[in-house]
Amino acid sequence: MLALLLAGCSRDSSNPAPPRVTAPADIRSASSAIAVPISARISDLQRLINAEVPRTLVTINEAKPACAKLPVIGNVSCRLVGQVTRGPIAITGKGDVLTLSMPVDAVVSAKDIGKIIKSETATAAAVVVAKVKLTSIGDWQPSAKVDIDYRWTRKPGIDFLGKRITFAGRADPELQKLLKRLEASVPKHIAKLQPRDKLADAWSKGFTSIKLNDHNPPVWLRLTPEQLRFRRYSIEKGVITLELGATARTETFVGERPADPPLTPLPPPAPFQIAPDTGFRFHIPVIADYAELEPVLEKALKKLEKKPIPVPRVGDVRAEFTDVTMYPTNGGRLAIGLGLKVKTPRGWIDPRGTVWVTGQPYNEPGSQRVKVRDLQIAGRPDSTSFGVLLAVAQSDGVRTEVTNALSEDFSRDYNRILAKAGEAIAQKQLGDFMLTTTISDVKNGVIYPAGQGLYMPVDATGTAALRFAPQRK
């Protein structure tokens, strides 16, 4: 009867279970930069411009009362008949400048010259060169500053009685009209290849969530675009690229897939503002579930069951560890419940129950080696039976095993999560766009107990680009 009473006292002790903290890990959002290159082939622009500009630039058929003024004879009349035609327009480029080159050929005949000479024919050649510096205006439409010039490599003209009759003056005004036409058409055709609708589509595809890890635990990265800025046009290897910079909020969620953020329309570009290259930043949670840590500690404590544990005023006892409970509690500490049954030397009491220990998990910044320090048992014995339990829990052997068992190397989980996250976001198809991301640097912070488990924050930095890459159907 006495033994039963003393055993019962162990269940009503001054060492109650610490309060449980259920708040999830506080995972910060980050501001990230995403490159948004919208590319088009120069060959497509070249095709459009060649299709628009007619092959015959100028047709000449007019009477001139004074083709030339000659001594004695005076003004000599004639009729000019001919045409100016162009060859294929070639386009190259470098930096943010396109170069358009167009050969021009002219064949002009002067007929009935002074009603003396029936016909004289002259050929001519010119090269038209346009330098087109590209930029963008406020409604995401391309704009161009065009510097166009041409020169006659062979001027049209004939020699008549020692005088030169030239016809460049007739062709020049028509060529000037053509140059003005090219100046207006180049931005228009670039807009066809890089339409605003494509920018708006790229913008809308950014409002999404990407799975970083399938399970243990499921992790999602949610993107919320905030701003899109014009950076520059870049021309290289036959490709015109409209380089844009998007800033987006990156948030990490553990558990179920978060709802996509609300879609906002494409905002106008900020004038004269270039997107900073701040990098793509996000957080990866490395979480150790408490359910995975409990059997590790229980297995370690089982080693003590074969060893006697000295208890003051009682003698050597043998402890049986029945179960281990673990959860987060106040002050960034870990609550550890040790289920115990103790056999005393003479068996005149039967101590059994749960002793609650708290400890502080910690690690050095940048280290994945986690330890538990400052183990505390809050309580005082309110019975002989519970005093034995406290003495066992406070023994050097138990404290050592608890400390060692909870010294966890997170390197394996850390590397596994990073590898999966890197693979998940390396290439992600979003409609007709491909989000390509690389992780260049990772740093882990200080661990703390959260509702889901021991949480180690990891900051990842890299680069990201959202490229137009339609899938083949």
C-alpha positions in Angstrom: 0.0 0.0 0.0 2.8 2.4 0.9 4.6 1.7 -2.4 1.4 2.4 -4.4 0.9 5.6 -2.5 4.4 6.8 -3.2 4.2 5.8 -6.8 1.0 7.8 -7.2 2.7 10.8 -5.8 5.2 10.8 -8.7 2.4 11.7 -11.1 1.5 14.9 -9.2 4.9 16.7 -9.1 6.2 20.3 -9.3 7.9 19.5 -12.7 4.9 20.0 -15.0 5.2 19.9 -18.8 6.4 23.2 -20.2 4.0 25.1 -22.4 4.1 24.1 -26.1 4.9 26.7 -28.7 3.0 26.0 -32.0 4.1 29.1 -34.0 5.5 28.0 -37.4 9.0 29.0 -38.4 9.3 32.7 -39.1 10.6 32.7 -42.7 11.4 36.1 -44.0 10.5 37.3 -47.5 13.3 38.7 -49.7 13.5 41.2 -52.5 14.9 39.7 -55.6 16.0 40.8 -59.1 15.0 38.7 -62.1 16.3 39.4 -65.6 13.6 39.4 -68.2 15.3 39.2 -71.7 12.9 39.4 -74.6 14.8 38.4 -77.7 14.2 38.5 -81.4 16.4 37.5 -84.4 17.9 40.2 -86.5 17.1 38.0 -89.5 13.4 38.4 -88.8 13.7 42.1 -88.6 15.7 42.1 -91.8 13.0 40.0 -93.5 10.2 42.4 -92.4 12.1 45.5 -93.6 13.0 43.9 -96.9 9.3 43.0 -97.5 8.2 46.6 -96.8 10.7 48.6 -98.9 10.0 48.2 -102.6 12.7 47.2 -104.9 12.2 50.1 -107.3 12.8 53.2 -105.3 12.5 55.9 -108.0 11.1 56.0 -111.5 12.2 58.9 -113.7 10.5 60.1 -116.8 10.5 63.8 -117.3 11.5 66.5 -119.8 14.1 68.9 -118.8 14.4 72.1 -120.8 17.9 72.7 -119.6 19.9 69.5 -119.1 23.0 71.5 -119.6 24.2 75.0 -120.7 26.8 74.8 -123.4 28.9 77.6 -125.1 27.4 78.9 -128.3 24.5 76.4 -128.1 23.2 77.6 -124.8 20.6 75.5 -122.9 20.3 71.9 -124.1 17.0 70.1 -123.5 16.6 66.4 -122.9 14.3 63.8 -121.4 15.4 61.8 -118.4 14.2 58.2 -118.3 15.3 55.6 -115.8 14.9 54.1 -112.4 16.7 53.7 -109.1 16.5 50.2 -107.5 17.8 48.8 -104.3 19.6 45.5 -103.4 18.9 43.5 -100.3 18.9 45.4 -97.0 21.5 43.8 -94.6 21.3 44.4 -90.9 24.0 43.9 -88.3 24.4 45.3 -84.9 26.5 45.6 -81.8 25.8 47.0 -78.3 22.5 48.9 -78.6 23.1 50.1 -82.2 21.7 48.4 -85.4 23.4 49.0 -88.7 21.3 48.8 -91.9 23.2 48.7 -95.1 21.4 49.0 -98.5 23.1 49.1 -102.0 21.4 51.3 -104.6 21.7 51.1 -108.3 20.5 53.7 -110.9 20.2 53.5 -114.6 19.3 56.9 -116.1 19.1 57.7 -119.9 19.1 61.2 -121.3 17.1 61.0 -124.5 16.8 63.5 -127.4 19.7 65.6 -126.1 19.4 68.9 -127.7 17.6 67.0 -130.5 21.0 66.2 -131.7 22.0 63.0 -129.8 19.3 60.4 -129.6 20.2 58.8 -126.3 23.0 58.5 -123.7 22.7 56.1 -120.7 24.5 56.4 -117.4 24.7 54.0 -114.5 25.2 54.9 -110.9 25.6 53.2 -107.5 25.2 54.3 -104.0 25.4 52.8 -100.5 22.8 53.8 -97.8 23.9 53.2 -94.2 21.7 53.7 -91.2 22.8 53.7 -87.6 19.8 52.9 -85.4 20.3 53.4 -81.6 17.6 51.6 -79.7 15.8 52.6 -76.5 12.3 52.3 -75.0 9.7 54.9 -74.3 7.2 55.0 -71.4 4.6 52.6 -72.8 7.0 49.8 -73.3 7.3 50.6 -77.0 10.7 50.7 -78.8 12.1 53.9 -79.9 15.1 54.7 -82.2 17.4 57.5 -82.8 18.4 57.0 -86.4 21.5 58.5 -88.1 21.2 57.8 -91.9 23.5 58.7 -94.7 24.3 57.7 -98.2 27.0 58.3 -100.7 27.2 57.8 -104.5 30.0 55.5 -105.3 29.3 56.3 -109.0 27.3 59.4 -109.6 24.8 59.3 -112.5 25.8 61.4 -115.4 27.0 61.6 -119.0 29.7 63.6 -120.7 28.4 65.7 -123.7 30.7 68.0 -125.7 33.1 68.3 -122.8 30.4 69.0 -120.2 29.2 66.7 -117.4 25.4 66.2 -117.1 24.5 64.7 -113.7 21.2 63.3 -112.5 21.9 62.8 -108.8 19.8 65.8 -108.0 16.7 64.0 -109.3 17.4 60.8 -107.3 18.5 62.5 -104.1 15.1 63.8 -102.9 13.6 60.3 -103.4 16.4 58.7 -101.4 15.8 61.2 -98.6 12.1 60.2 -98.5 13.2 56.5 -98.3 15.5 57.3 -95.3 12.7 59.0 -93.4 10.6 55.9 -94.1 13.2 53.6 -92.7 13.6 55.8 -89.6 9.9 55.4 -88.8 9.6 51.7 -89.7 12.5 50.2 -87.8 11.0 50.7 -84.3 7.6 49.6 -85.6 9.0 46.3 -86.8 10.9 45.7 -83.6 7.6 46.2 -81.8 6.2 43.4 -83.9 9.0 41.1 -82.8 8.9 42.2 -79.1 5.3 43.3 -78.5 4.0 44.7 -75.3 1.7 41.8 -75.0 4.7 39.5 -74.7 6.0 41.7 -71.8 2.6 41.6 -70.1 2.5 37.8 -70.5 6.0 37.4 -69.0 4.9 39.7 -66.1 1.8 37.6 -65.4 3.6 34.3 -65.4 5.8 35.5 -62.5 2.8 35.3 -60.0 3.3 31.7 -59.0 4.7 29.2 -56.6 7.5 26.7 -57.3 8.1 23.5 -55.3 11.5 23.4 -53.8 11.1 20.1 -51.9 8.6 17.3 -52.2 8.4 16.1 -48.6 10.1 16.1 -45.2 9.0 18.8 -45.3 7.3 20.1 -48.5 8.7 23.6 -49.3 7.4 26.2 -51.7 8.9 29.3 -53.1 6.2 32.0 -54.0 7.1 34.8 -56.4 5.2 38.1 -56.5 6.5 40.6 -59.2 6.6 44.2 -58.0 8.2 46.2 -60.7 9.5 45.9 -64.2 12.2 48.3 -65.5 13.8 48.9 -68.8 17.6 48.3 -68.8 18.8 48.4 -72.3 18.8 46.8 -75.8 21.6 44.4 -76.4 22.6 43.2 -79.9 24.9 40.2 -80.2 25.3 37.2 -82.5 22.3 38.0 -84.6 19.9 38.6 -81.8 18.2 41.7 -80.5 17.5 41.4 -76.8 15.3 43.8 -74.9 16.8 43.5 -71.4 14.4 44.2 -68.6 14.9 43.9 -64.9 12.0 42.7 -62.6 12.0 43.1 -58.9 9.9 40.4 -57.0 9.2 39.4 -53.5 10.2 35.8 -52.8 8.6 34.0 -49.9 9.1 30.5 -48.6 6.3 28.3 -47.3 6.5 25.0 -45.5 3.6 22.5 -45.9 0.8 22.8 -48.4 1.2 24.8 -51.6 0.4 28.5 -50.9 -2.2 30.3 -52.9 -0.8 32.2 -55.9 -0.5 35.9 -55.1 -3.1 38.2 -56.7 -2.2 39.2 -60.3 -1.6 42.8 -60.9 -1.4 44.4 -64.4 1.9 45.3 -66.0 3.0 48.6 -64.6 4.5 51.4 -66.7 8.3 51.5 -66.6 10.0 54.0 -64.3 11.5 56.7 -66.5 15.3 56.7 -66.9 15.6 54.0 -64.2 17.8 51.0 -64.6 17.1 47.9 -62.6 19.9 47.1 -60.1 21.6 43.8 -60.2 20.8 42.8 -56.7 20.6 39.1 -57.4 17.9 36.5 -56.9 17.5 35.9 -53.2 15.3 33.5 -51.2 15.3 31.4 -48.1 15.4 27.6 -47.8 14.2 26.1 -44.5 16.1 23.1 -43.2 13.8 21.5 -40.7 14.4 18.5 -38.4 11.0 17.1 -37.3 10.8 16.4 -33.6 9.3 13.0 -34.4 12.6 12.1 -36.0 14.7 13.3 -33.1 12.8 11.6 -30.3 13.8 8.0 -31.2 17.4 9.1 -31.6 17.5 10.3 -28.0 15.5 7.3 -26.8 18.0 4.9 -28.4 20.9 6.8 -26.7 19.2 6.6 -23.3 18.6 2.9 -23.6 22.4 2.5 -23.3 22.1 3.6 -19.7 19.6 0.9 -18.7 22.5 -1.6 -18.2 24.4 0.7 -16.0 23.7 1.5 -12.3 23.0 5.2 -11.6 24.0 6.4 -8.1 21.2 8.3 -6.2 22.1 10.1 -3.0 20.5 8.6 0.1 19.0 5.8 -2.0 22.0 4.0 -3.5 22.5 2.6 -7.0 19.3 2.3 -9.1 18.5 1.0 -12.5 16.5 3.2 -14.9 14.2 2.2 -17.7 13.5 4.9 -20.3 10.0 4.3 -21.6 9.5 7.1 -24.1 10.8 10.5 -25.1 8.7 13.6 -26.0 10.1 16.7 -27.6 8.5 20.0 -28.6 9.4 23.8 -28.6 8.7 25.9 -25.6 9.1 29.5 -24.5 12.4 31.4 -24.8 13.6 29.6 -27.9 14.1 26.4 -25.8 13.4 22.8 -26.4 11.1 20.8 -24.0 12.2 17.2 -23.5 10.0 14.8 -21.6 11.9 11.7 -20.3 9.6 8.8 -19.4 11.2 6.8 -16.6 10.8 3.7 -14.5 13.3 3.2 -11.7 14.2 0.1 -9.7 15.5 0.9 -6.3 17.9 -1.4 -4.3 15.3 -2.8 -1.9 12.2 -2.2 -4.1 10.3 -0.4 -1.3 9.3 2.4 -3.7 8.3 2.2 -7.4 9.3 5.6 -9.0 7.8 6.1 -12.4 6.7 9.1 -14.4 7.9 11.8 -16.8 10.7 14.3 -16.0 10.7 17.5 -18.1 14.0 19.0 -19.2 14.6 22.1 -21.2 17.6 23.0 -23.3 18.7 25.6 -25.8 19.6 24.4 -29.3 22.4 26.4 -30.9 25.0 26.5 -33.6 27.5 28.9 -34.9 26.4 30.9 -37.9 27.6 29.1 -41.1 27.9 25.8 -39.2 25.5 22.9 -39.7 26.6 21.3 -36.4 23.8 21.8 -33.8 24.1 21.2 -30.1 21.9 21.6 -27.0 23.2 23.6 -24.1 22.0 24.9 -20.7 20.0 21.8 -19.8 17.6 22.7 -17.0 15.2 20.7 -14.9 12.7 23.0 -13.3 11.2 21.3 -10.2 11.7 20.2 -6.7 10.8 16.8 -5.3 7.4 16.7 -3.6 7.8 13.0 -2.8 10.5 10.5 -2.2 9.5 8.7 -5.4 9.7 11.8 -7.6 12.9 12.8 -5.9 14.4 9.6 -7.3 13.2 10.4 -10.8 14.7 13.9 -10.6 18.0 12.5 -9.3 18.2 10.0 -12.2 17.4 12.8 -14.8 20.0 15.1 -13.2 22.7 12.4 -13.2 25.9 13.0 -15.2 25.2 10.0 -17.4 21.7 11.1 -18.4 22.8 14.7 -19.0 25.7 13.5 -21.1 23.6 11.2 -23.3 20.9 13.9 -23.8 23.5 16.4 -24.8 25.3 14.0 -27.2 22.1 12.6 -28.7 20.8 16.0 -29.5 24.1 17.1 -31.1 22.9 16.9 -34.6 24.9 17.3 -37.8 22.5 19.0 -40.2 25.0 18.7 -43.1 23.2 15.8 -44.8 19.7 17.4 -44.6 21.3 20.7 -45.5 22.9 19.4 -48.7 19.9 17.3 -49.6 17.5 20.3 -49.4 19.9 22.6 -51.3 20.4 20.0 -54.1 16.6 19.5 -54.4 16.0 23.2 -54.4 18.7 23.9 -57.0 17.3 21.2 -59.2 13.7 22.4 -58.8 14.4 26.0 -59.8 17.2 25.3 -62.3 14.6 25.4 -65.2 10.9 25.9 -64.6 8.5 26.2 -67.5 5.9 28.9 -66.9 3.6 28.9 -69.9 5.6 30.2 -72.9 8.4 31.3 -70.6 11.3 29.5 -68.9 12.5 30.6 -65.5 16.2 29.7 -65.3 17.8 30.1 -61.9 21.3 29.4 -60.6 22.3 29.3 -56.9 25.8 30.8 -56.5 26.0 31.2 -52.7 24.3 29.8 -49.6 24.7 30.7 -45.9 22.9 29.2 -43.0 21.9 31.1 -39.9 21.3 30.2 -36.3 18.9 27.3 -35.5 15.8 27.7 -33.3 12.9 25.5 -32.3 9.7 26.3 -34.3 6.3 24.6 -34.4 7.3 22.3 -37.3 10.7 21.3 -36.0 14.2 22.5 -35.4 14.5 25.2 -38.0 17.8 26.3 -39.6 17.4 29.3 -41.9 19.4 29.2 -45.1 19.8 32.2 -47.3 20.4 31.5 -51.0 21.7 34.0 -53.6 22.0 33.5 -57.3 20.7 34.8 -60.6 17.3 34.3 -62.3 16.0 35.0 -65.8 12.6 34.7 -67.3 13.1 33.9 -71.0 10.6 33.5 -73.8 10.7 29.8 -74.7 7.4 28.5 -76.1 6.9 24.8 -75.9 6.5 22.8 -79.1 3.1 21.4 -79.5 
